[in-house]
Amino acid sequence: MRRKDRNQYIFVPEKSRRKSESHGLRNAVLAFLPILIAALLIGNFIVSNHVRFEQMRLTVLNLPEDLEQYSILHLSDLHGAVLGEHQKALKTALGTTRYSCVIMTGDMLGPDGDTEALMDLIALMPEATPKYYVPGDTDGLYLDEEAHGSLSVYQPWAEKLIAAGVTILDRPVSETRGKGTIWFVPEEVYTLDLDRMREVYQEQLTDMNRRATAQTADDAARRRVLEYEIARMDEIRESRKLFQPEHIQVVLTHTPLTEEYVRDMITWGSKEDYFSMRYAGLILAGHYNGGQWRIPLKGAVYVPEFGWFPDDEKVQGLSHPGGIPQYISPGLGSDPHYSYQPGRLFNPPTMTLITLTRKAT
């Protein structure tokens, strides 16, 4: 009996001790959890509000000597984000960096076409530096077919950008340095059926002319857009004749191009047609904001087009679809299309300086 009593006496404190230790561990975890959450929030605030300035050198084997060290400042997906007063964080990141041109691959406007944050950003750039813009899916139309307060064919936001020295790129534009020529080409014009599109616009314009006596203000705005589109088709046709195999073609697109699409474009393109994806030297894109929410050392959490934890080369950085270098900007702001991932998580706003060189990198 004594042994039994003694065993019972020893057993009870042992159970109580384990229960006490369990409660202690749980209390410690609960006490540490707010500290951990606060540290994560502070860390994310620091990361997501510090603008990262990436620099990369890209080898272009047939780069003309006069285009050696040609540099492109690539920006995308600002979404109207304010990064310090008058974009001070962006100004700090840029510092005294010099660049040959600025490429903006869309979705830079704020809600309802607000341009204030974008205009503050443009004001940081040298006035004489060429600036090119391809609209993104949240930017909306850049041409205005309805009557408004001017005779311009552009939407108000596009007018403001043009007044600030930005080219809304809807046709190929070239720059020449010595014997080197570089073209900036909006991706969509590679697939345009110029003859058919011009015919359609001309038919619509001819029909409007028949009803000239009954035109409204909206009709007049529509007429201006049709005339603009006909002139654009003609200008694209003429510019296509100027392309040479030694020219550098930089393709601009908001949404990145897929491996299958690029390979198809190369296959369909004729070797004798130098205006072709076959001769592209670089593709610049944006759209995905680096996945918006990222896990350090892991990558994007979820991207609607690709699902959970997609390969990083699909959403940001350098890849080579069809053998052509494509750089996808991680972006500067947060896309409202990520409805369950508001803001940027461990994903710093990023600007990229791409320097072209003939040397192996």
C-alpha positions in Angstrom: 0.0 0.0 0.0 2.7 2.4 0.8 4.4 1.8 -2.5 1.0 2.3 -4.3 0.3 5.5 -2.3 3.7 6.7 -3.1 3.3 6.1 -6.8 0.1 8.0 -6.9 1.7 10.8 -5.0 4.5 11.0 -7.4 2.2 10.8 -10.6 0.0 13.7 -9.8 2.6 16.4 -9.6 4.2 15.0 -12.9 0.8 15.6 -14.8 0.4 19.1 -13.3 4.0 20.0 -14.2 3.4 19.0 -17.9 0.2 21.0 -18.0 1.9 24.0 -16.5 4.7 23.7 -19.0 2.1 23.5 -21.9 0.3 26.6 -20.7 3.6 28.4 -20.3 4.7 27.6 -23.9 1.3 28.7 -25.2 1.5 32.0 -23.3 5.0 32.6 -24.6 3.8 32.0 -28.2 0.8 34.3 -27.7 3.0 37.0 -26.1 5.6 36.7 -29.0 3.0 36.7 -31.8 2.2 40.4 -31.7 5.9 41.2 -31.7 6.4 38.9 -34.8 3.4 40.5 -36.6 4.7 44.0 -35.8 8.2 43.1 -37.0 6.8 41.7 -40.3 4.6 44.8 -40.8 7.5 47.1 -40.1 9.8 45.1 -42.4 7.3 45.1 -45.2 6.8 48.8 -44.8 10.5 49.4 -45.1 10.9 47.1 -48.1 7.7 48.2 -50.0 8.5 51.9 -49.6 12.1 51.8 -50.6 12.5 52.1 -54.3 14.9 49.6 -55.8 17.0 50.8 -58.7 18.1 47.8 -60.8 20.8 48.0 -63.4 21.5 45.4 -66.0 23.7 45.1 -69.1 22.2 43.3 -72.0 24.3 41.9 -74.8 23.0 42.6 -78.3 25.4 40.9 -80.7 24.6 43.0 -83.8 24.5 46.3 -81.9 26.0 49.1 -84.0 29.0 50.7 -82.5 27.3 54.1 -82.3 24.6 52.5 -80.0 27.1 51.0 -77.6 26.0 51.9 -74.0 22.6 53.1 -75.1 20.5 53.0 -71.9 16.8 52.6 -71.3 15.1 53.6 -68.1 12.2 51.1 -67.9 9.2 52.0 -65.7 5.8 50.2 -65.4 2.6 49.9 -63.4 2.8 52.9 -61.2 -1.0 52.8 -60.7 -0.9 56.4 -59.4 1.3 55.4 -56.4 2.7 58.3 -54.4 6.2 57.5 -53.2 7.1 60.5 -51.1 6.2 64.1 -51.7 6.4 64.8 -55.4 7.8 61.2 -55.8 10.8 62.0 -53.6 11.6 58.3 -53.1 11.9 57.8 -56.9 14.0 61.0 -57.2 16.4 59.6 -54.6 16.6 56.2 -56.3 17.4 57.9 -59.7 20.0 60.2 -58.2 22.2 61.6 -61.0 21.7 58.6 -63.3 21.8 59.4 -67.0 19.8 57.4 -69.6 19.2 57.6 -73.3 15.4 57.2 -73.2 12.5 56.3 -71.0 10.1 53.5 -71.7 6.8 53.2 -69.8 4.9 50.0 -70.4 1.5 51.1 -69.2 -0.8 51.1 -66.1 0.9 54.2 -64.8 -2.3 56.2 -64.2 -4.2 56.4 -60.9 -7.9 55.7 -60.4 -10.2 57.3 -62.9 -7.3 58.3 -65.1 -5.6 60.5 -62.4 -2.3 61.7 -63.7 -0.8 63.7 -60.8 1.6 61.0 -59.5 2.7 60.2 -63.0 3.2 63.8 -63.9 5.4 64.3 -60.8 7.4 61.3 -61.9 7.8 62.7 -65.5 9.0 66.0 -64.0 12.0 64.2 -62.5 13.3 63.4 -66.0 15.3 65.6 -68.3 13.0 67.4 -70.7 15.1 66.5 -73.7 15.2 62.8 -73.0 12.8 60.8 -75.3 9.9 59.2 -73.4 7.7 56.5 -74.9 4.4 55.2 -73.4 2.3 52.1 -74.4 -1.1 52.1 -72.6 -1.9 49.3 -70.2 -5.2 47.6 -69.5 -6.2 49.9 -66.6 -5.3 53.0 -68.6 -8.3 52.7 -70.9 -8.5 54.2 -74.4 -6.1 56.9 -75.4 -8.2 58.1 -78.3 -11.5 60.0 -77.5 -14.4 59.4 -79.9 -16.8 61.7 -78.0 -17.1 65.5 -78.0 -14.9 67.2 -75.5 -13.3 70.5 -74.8 -10.8 70.5 -77.6 -10.2 69.3 -81.2 -7.6 66.8 -80.0 -8.2 63.1 -80.7 -6.7 62.1 -77.4 -8.2 61.4 -74.0 -7.4 64.1 -71.4 -4.8 61.9 -69.7 -3.0 61.3 -73.0 -3.1 65.0 -73.8 -1.3 65.8 -70.5 1.4 63.3 -71.2 1.9 64.5 -74.7 2.2 68.1 -73.4 4.9 66.9 -71.0 6.9 65.5 -73.9 5.8 61.9 -73.8 5.1 60.0 -77.0 2.0 57.7 -76.9 3.5 54.9 -78.9 1.0 53.5 -81.4 3.4 53.3 -84.4 7.1 52.6 -84.8 9.4 55.4 -83.9 13.2 55.5 -84.5 16.2 57.2 -83.1 19.5 57.4 -85.0 23.0 57.9 -83.5 25.7 58.1 -86.1 25.3 54.9 -88.2 23.1 53.2 -85.6 19.3 53.1 -85.7 17.1 51.9 -82.9 13.3 51.4 -83.4 10.7 51.3 -80.7 7.8 49.2 -81.8 4.4 48.7 -80.1 3.9 44.9 -80.3 0.4 45.2 -81.7 1.5 46.7 -85.0 3.4 43.5 -86.0 0.0 41.8 -86.4 -2.0 44.6 -88.0 -3.6 43.9 -91.4 -2.9 47.4 -92.6 -4.8 47.1 -95.9 -7.9 45.8 -94.3 -7.8 48.2 -91.3 -7.4 51.2 -93.6 -10.2 50.0 -95.7 -12.6 49.7 -92.7 -11.7 53.1 -91.4 -12.1 54.7 -94.9 -15.5 53.0 -95.3 -16.7 54.5 -92.0 -15.4 57.9 -92.9 -17.0 57.8 -96.3 -20.3 56.9 -94.7 -20.0 59.8 -92.3 -19.3 62.2 -95.2 -22.6 61.1 -96.8 -24.4 62.3 -93.7 -22.4 65.5 -93.4 -25.5 67.8 -93.0 -26.7 65.8 -90.0 -23.5 65.6 -88.0 -23.4 66.0 -84.2 -20.4 67.1 -82.0 -19.8 63.4 -81.3 -19.8 62.7 -85.0 -17.1 65.3 -85.5 -15.0 63.7 -82.8 -15.5 60.3 -84.4 -14.5 61.8 -87.8 -11.2 63.1 -86.3 -10.4 59.7 -84.8 -11.1 58.0 -88.2 -8.8 60.4 -90.0 -6.2 59.9 -87.3 -6.4 56.1 -87.8 -6.2 56.3 -91.6 -3.1 58.5 -91.3 -1.6 56.0 -88.7 -2.1 53.1 -91.0 -0.3 55.0 -93.8 2.5 56.0 -91.6 3.1 52.5 -90.3 3.1 51.2 -93.9 5.8 53.8 -94.9 7.9 53.2 -91.8 7.9 49.4 -92.4 9.9 50.1 -95.7 12.7 51.8 -93.6 13.6 48.8 -91.5 17.0 47.2 -92.1 18.5 44.0 -90.7 21.2 45.9 -88.9 18.6 48.1 -87.1 17.8 47.3 -83.5 14.1 46.7 -82.7 12.8 47.1 -79.2 9.3 45.8 -78.8 7.0 47.4 -76.3 4.0 45.6 -74.8 2.1 45.9 -71.5 1.4 42.2 -71.1 4.4 40.0 -71.5 4.7 37.8 -74.5 4.6 34.0 -74.2 7.0 31.5 -75.6 4.4 30.1 -78.0 3.3 33.5 -79.3 6.9 34.7 -80.0 7.8 31.4 -81.7 4.7 31.7 -83.9 5.5 35.3 -84.8 9.0 34.3 -85.8 7.8 31.3 -87.8 5.2 33.4 -89.7 7.6 36.2 -90.4 9.5 36.3 -93.6 13.3 36.5 -93.6 13.0 39.2 -96.2 10.6 41.3 -94.1 12.9 43.2 -91.7 9.8 44.6 -89.9 9.3 41.4 -88.0 9.6 39.9 -84.5 12.3 37.7 -86.0 14.6 40.8 -85.9 13.6 42.0 -82.4 16.5 42.6 -80.1 14.6 43.2 -76.9 11.0 43.0 -75.5 9.9 45.2 -72.6 6.8 44.5 -70.6 5.1 44.9 -67.3 1.6 44.0 -66.1 2.2 41.5 -63.2 3.7 43.8 -60.6 6.1 41.0 -59.7 3.1 39.1 -58.3 2.3 41.9 -55.9 2.6 39.7 -52.8 5.9 37.9 -52.5 7.6 35.6 -50.0 11.3 36.2 -49.5 13.5 33.6 -51.3 10.3 32.0 -52.7 8.8 34.5 -55.1 5.2 35.5 -56.1 2.4 34.0 -53.9 -0.4 34.0 -56.5 -0.9 35.4 -60.0 -4.4 34.9 -61.5 -3.1 33.9 -64.9 -0.6 31.3 -63.5 -2.0 30.2 -60.1 0.0 29.7 -56.9 3.7 30.2 -56.7 4.4 30.6 -60.5 7.9 30.5 -62.0 9.4 33.9 -61.3 10.5 34.4 -65.0 6.8 34.5 -65.9 6.1 37.6 -63.8 9.3 39.6 -63.5 12.9 39.8 -64.7 14.7 38.6 -67.7 13.6 35.6 -69.8 14.1 34.5 -73.4 10.8 33.5 -75.2 11.7 32.3 -78.7 15.3 33.2 -78.0 14.5 37.0 -77.7 15.4 38.7 -74.4 12.2 39.9 -72.6 12.4 42.0 -69.5 9.3 42.2 -67.3 9.3 45.1 -64.9 8.4 44.3 -61.3 6.5 47.6 -61.4 6.1 50.5 -59.0 2.6 50.4 -57.6 -0.1 47.9 -56.8 -2.7 46.7 -59.2 -6.4 46.7 -58.1 -6.9 43.5 -60.1 -5.2 41.6 -57.2 -8.4 42.0 -55.2 -7.2 39.7 -52.4 -3.7 41.0 -52.3 -3.9 44.7 -51.7 -0.6 46.7 -51.7 2.8 45.2 -52.2 4.1 42.6 -49.8 7.9 42.2 -49.5 8.0 43.5 -53.1 9.9 46.9 -53.4 8.8 49.3 -56.2 11.4 48.9 -58.9 12.9 51.0 -61.7 15.3 49.3 -64.1 18.2 50.8 -66.2 19.0 48.5 -69.1 22.2 49.3 -70.9 22.8 47.8 -74.4 26.3 46.5 -75.3 28.0 44.3 -77.9 30.3 42.9 -75.2 29.5 39.6 -73.5 28.0 40.1 -70.1 
